[in-house]
Amino acid sequence: MKLTSLFSAVLLGATGASSSILSRDSGPSTSSKEPGDPIILLSEDESFHFELLFTLGNAIFGAGDVNDVLAAAKDIKAGNSTSWLETFHALAEYTQKQAEDADNAYDPLNVREAWFAASSYYRQADFYNHANWTDPRINSFWLEQRAAFDKALAALPVPGERIQITTDNFTIEAIWYTAAADGVKRPTLVIGNGYDAGQEDSYHSFVVPALARGWNVMTYEGPGQPTVRRNDDIGFIPDWEKVLTPVIDELMNRKGCFVDEDRLVLVGISMGGYLAARAAAFEPRIKALILNGGVWDVYEGYAGQLTPDLKELLAAGKQEEFDEAALPLLDSPQVPTAVRWGLGHGLWCFKQHSPYLWLESLKQYTLKDVVEKINVTVLVVDSEFEGFFAGQPEVVKDALGDKATYKFFNGTAGYHVQVGAGQEWNRYQFAWLNKTLG
């Protein structure tokens, strides 16, 4: 979900914690050693702290068990990505054995929840392992998480349905969920993540609360996101309407009889706040838009925090010198986890080998030329501990004018995308949706 502020601290010269797009969709903006943190720290490594909090927070929605995550926090060596990988992979295998245990199968709910938890742990085992593109575990761990997730998906009261949507250049991966297959037209969320989270993560943080309230949900992944990046070998694209329009087409063609067209809502999470806003400018069927958080300019979120020396190299177009300064960070044990992971994952998900070219490509990711085309009610979310995009939600809100509702979360709900505060987030989100859409 996130490039973190540790990345900015070393490469970009920023202060603060996990940023909003370079990691899962990101951590706190204050140092893990400062007294301002609103909760107990789960790791001395601030990137690990945020990722552990992500899984712990989703435990209330079936992503695992509280003590599993706390035990992992105890066992993982701070800053050691191998320790992280091995701990979560062992936990995933242990939980998978519980799912396969014949004695547990006497209660089908046992089996379903165990498969969901195993899938979550496999995804976490994969998380810090994208710097070396040739590592076979990039694919094998993802196949393991998907296989576990699909077993749980099939065991839902109304089984979830994977849908592949073919376009000219890539295949969009989507999952359809409904609270009841009764032919009733229901309000529907269409949910897209950002920089690093898989659509399976959205099951815990968005789908479970939505189904409990009687909503349908369609999650999806496009270029650069975990499954499409692996299957089609394609990185992110800025013109996200090429992803969303086929998703809405397929939704209405295949499931339109279950969708209340007057309550069709698009949600963009983390860097998905840019992707969803961009796509909404070209998609008239959306009736409301949620941006958590609001992202005005992805390039400015990164390049704006470069050290003066790196800014000078970037402005001068000195690709070789810029890359020579950045690439050694990938393999240096002295470099914080967030730097190594953030840079490695950024290059992987944008399919770039050059940090310079990666940053240059981000200049296309801005709302300035399309924001006036957004013609729906928009919820713009900001967070106290936002990192890379600090201040940008207010820019988005101001550009939208009367179409925007601005919500600022602070304190224990002030982490990026309200990680660890899922109950508070969903209380606000669905109250706003019901008030706005009726």
N, C-alpha and C positions, 0 to 999 in steps of 0.2 A: 504494500500500500504506500510507498514513501521514499524519497531520497531524504536522508536526515540531516540535522544541523551539524552533526559530527562531520558529515561530508562537507558541509559549508565551512566548518571550522578549519579544516585542513586545506581543502582545495579552493574553497570560495571565500574563506576569511570571515565567515559569519559567526555569530555567537548564538547559543541556544541549542535546543534539542531537535529531535526528529522533525524533518520538514514534511510538508503535506503531500508531496507527490513522490518523493524519492523512496519512501517506504510505503508499506502497505497502504498505506494511505495515511499516516505519519504520527510522529510522537510529540512530546512536549517541547516547548520552545525555551524552557529554562534548563540549565545544566542539572544533571542528575545529582550533583553534589550540593546544589543550592537548597536552602530551606524552604523555597517557595513551592516545591512539589506538593500537590494536594493529597497524595496517597503514599503509602509505604512503597518503596522501590523494590521491584522484583529481581533486579540485577544491577550490579555496579556499572554495567555497560548499558548506556541509555537506549541504544537500539534494541538490545535484547529485552530491556524492561518494557518497551512499548509492545514488542511482539508477544511477549508473555501476557501482557495485559489484554491484548487483542483476543487471545485464545481464552484466557480466564473470563473475560467479559462475556464471551459468546457461550460459555458453559451453561448459562441460564437458559439458552435456547438450543441445547443439545449438542454443542460442539466438543464436549468432553466433560471431564469431572474436575471439580475444584482442586482436589488433592493431587490428581495427576499433574496438573499444571504447576502447583506449588512444589511438588517433588522434583519436577523438571527444573524449576527455578533454583532449587537447592543444589542439584547435581551438575548443571551446566556451568562450565568454566567461563567466566565473564570474558567476552571478546573472542572466544575460541569457536569459530564456526563449525569446525569438525565435531567438537563436543556437542554443539547444538544439534547438528544433523544426526549424530549417533543416538543421542538421548531421545529425540522425538521419533526416530525410526524404530527404536526398540519399543517405545511406548505404543506406536501404531501397530507393530506386530503382536504385542501382548494383547491389545484391545481387539485385534482381528481374531485372535484365538478365542476370546470370549464370545465373539459373534458367531464363531463356528462351533462352539461347544454345544453338543446335543442337549445337555441338561438345561442350558439357557433357552433352548428353542421351545420349551413348554410355554413360554410367554413370548409371543411374537414381538411385543413392544421392546422386550429386552434385546432381541436380535437387531431390530431396526436402529435403536439408539446406539448400540455398540458399533454398528457399521458407520453411522454418521460420525461418531467420535474417532474411529480408526481413520476415516477419510480426512478429518480435520488434522490429525496428528501427522499423517503422510504429507499433507500440504505444508505443514510447518517444517518437517524434515527437509523439504525441498527448498525452503525459502531463501537461505543464504548460499545457494549452490549454483549461481548462474555466471560466475566470472569465467570459468573454463567451458566454452561452448561444446567441447568434445566429451565432456563428462557424461557417460551413459546414464547416470542417475537422474539427470535433468528430465529424461523421458521415462525412465523406469519408475521413479517415484510418482510421477504424474499419472501414469497408467494405474499404479496401485491405488492412488487416491480416488481415481475415477471409478475403478471397479468396485471399491468399497462404497462409494457414494451411490452408485447405481443400484446396489443391493438394497440400500436404505430407501432410495427413491421409489423402488417398486413396492415397498412395504408400507408406504403412506396410505391413510384411509382412502384417498383418491390418488392413485399412483401418479408421480410426476412423469413428464414425457419429454425426452430429449428430442430436439428438432434441429436439423441441419438446413441452412438456407444458403443456397448456392448463388453466388454473384459471378461476374466476369473474371475476377481476379482472386477470390478467396471464398471460403465457406464459413459463414457465421454459425457459431454454436449457440443454441438457445435451450432453455428448459421452461416448460409450462407447468404451472401449479394452479389448482383451483380448490376452493374450500368444499365444494360439493358439485357433483356432476348431475345437477337437477334441472338444467335447461334455463335457470334463472340468469338474467343478465346482471353481472356484478361489476362494481368498480374495479379497475385493473391498474396495477403498477407495472411499468416497464423499466427494469433496473439495469444500469451499466456501471461497472467499476472504472477504475482509472489505471494507474501506473503498474500495479503489481498483483492485485487481488483477483482470484478466480471467481467465476460466477457461483461456484459451490459455496464460497464464503458467504455470499449474499443470502443463502438459505437460512443461516442462523441469525444474521443481523437484521434481515428485512422480511424474508418469506414467512418464517414462523409467526412473527407478530401480525403480519398481514392476513394470513390464513385464519388466525384466531379471531380476526375482526370481520371475516366474511369476504375478503378481497381475493381476486385472482392476481397472479404474478407471472410475468415473463421476464426471466433474466437472460442476458446474452453476452457474448464476447465477440469482439471484432479484431482486426489486425493489431499486432503488438501485445495483445492480451494472452493469458497463459496457453489456452488450447490452440487458438488460431496461430499464434507464433510458432508453436511446435509442429502443428499439422501442415500448415501452408508455407512456413518459412518466410513470413512477411511481418515487417515491423509496423509501428503505428503510422496512421495517415491523418492529416489534419482535417480533411473534408469528411467529417464523421457522418454527414447525411447519407453518404454512400453505404453506411452500415445501418443506420436507424431506419431509413425509408424501407429497405427490404424487410427489416424486422416487423415494422408496423403492417406492411403488406401481408406478410405471412400470418401474423396474428389475426388480422381481420378476415383473411381468406379461410384460415383453418379453424379459428376459434371465435369468430365474430358473433356467433349465436350465443356466446357466454359473456360477451363484453358489453358493458354499458358505455356506449360511445361518448356520452356526456361526462363521464368520469374516468377518462383515460389519462393517466399521469405518467410522465417521464421523470426518472430519478437519475442523477449523475453524482457519483461518489468520488471524492478526492479529485484527481486529475479529470475524472469523469465529469466534474463540474464544468470544465471547458467543453468536453466532447458532447455532453448532453445539450448545453446551451447552443453550441454551434449547430447541432443537428435540428434542434427545435426551431431555429430560424427558417428552416426549409420544410417543416413538417406540420401542416395545418390540422392534422387530426388529433394532436395532443391538446388537452384541455387545461392542464396545469403542469408546472415544471418545478422540480425540487433540485437545488444545487447545493450539495453538502461536500465541500464548500464552494463558494463563488470564486471562479478563476478567470481573470481578465486576460492575462498574457503569460503563457508558460515560459517563454524565453526570458522575460524580465524577472520571473521568479527565480531563475538560475543565474543568468548573466549579471543581474543587478547586484549579486552578492560576491562576485569575483574579487579577488585581491587586485589592487591597482596594477601590479605587474601582469597578471593574467588578462585583465581587461585591455591592457595596452597591446598584448600579443593578439588577442581576439580582434580588436579594432583594426589592427594593422594587417590582418589576414595571414598571420604567421602560423600556419597549421602545424608545420613540423616542430617548431619550438613549443607551441602550446601542448601538443601531444607528448612531447618528451618530458614535460613537467607533470602531466597528469597520469600517463599510463603506468609508471612505476608504482603508483599507489595501490594498484590491484594486487600486488604480490608482497607488499611490505608488511611484516608482522607488527611493526611499530605504528602502523596507521590504524586508526580506530575502525571498528567493524562497519560502522555506517558509511565510512568513506569507501572502503573496499567493496561492500555490497552495493551501495548506491551507484557507484561508477560502473561496476560490473553489470548490474542488472539494467541500468540505463542503456548501455551499449547493446546488451542482448535484446531488450524488448523493442528498441528502435532499429535493430539490426544495423548497427554501425560499429566499425572497428576503431574509428577515430573520434576521440572526445571533442575535437574541434568541429568536425562535421556534424556530430550529434547536436551540439549547441546551435550551430548555424541552422540546422533543420527545424529547430524549435521556433524560429522567427515566424513560421507559418501558423503557429498555434495561438491566435489572438482573436478576441471578439470584436475588435474595434470596427471592422468593416461589415459586421453582420448583426450587431446587437439591436439595431433599429428594426430588424425584421422579426424579432421575437414578439409575438402578439398574444401571449397568454399570461395568466397570473403566475408569478414566480416567487418561490420561497428561497431566499439567499441566506445560507447559514455561515456564520463566522464562529471562531473558537478562540478562547483566551490563549491557548498554547499553540496556535497555528505557527508554522515555520516558514517555509519557502514563499507562501502566498499571503503572508501577513499584510493586511491592508487592502488586498485585492477584492475581497467580498464587498467592501464598501464602495469600491469603484464600480463593480457590477451593479450594485443596488442603485447608485446614483445614475448610471447610464440607462437603467430600466425605468426610472421615475416611478410613477404611480402604479406600474405593473408589479412592483417588487414589495414583498414583505421581508424585512431584515430581522434575523434572529441571532443574537449573540449568546453563546453558551460559555459559562465560566466555572471556576472551581472544579469540583470532581467531574463535571460534565464538559470541561473545557479542553479535553484532549482532541486532537484531530479526529474528525468524523465521530465524535462522542464515544470513542473507544472506552470500554469499561463502564459506560453509562447508558446501556441500551434501553433500559426501561424508561429513563427520562426522555431520551431521544424519541422513542416511539410514542410516548404519551403526547409529546408536542406535535410530532409529525401528523398523527392521525386526527388529532383535534383540529389542526390547521386545515387538513384536507376536508374534513366533514364540514367545517365552518365555510370553507371556500366553495366547495362543490355541492354542498347540500346532501 
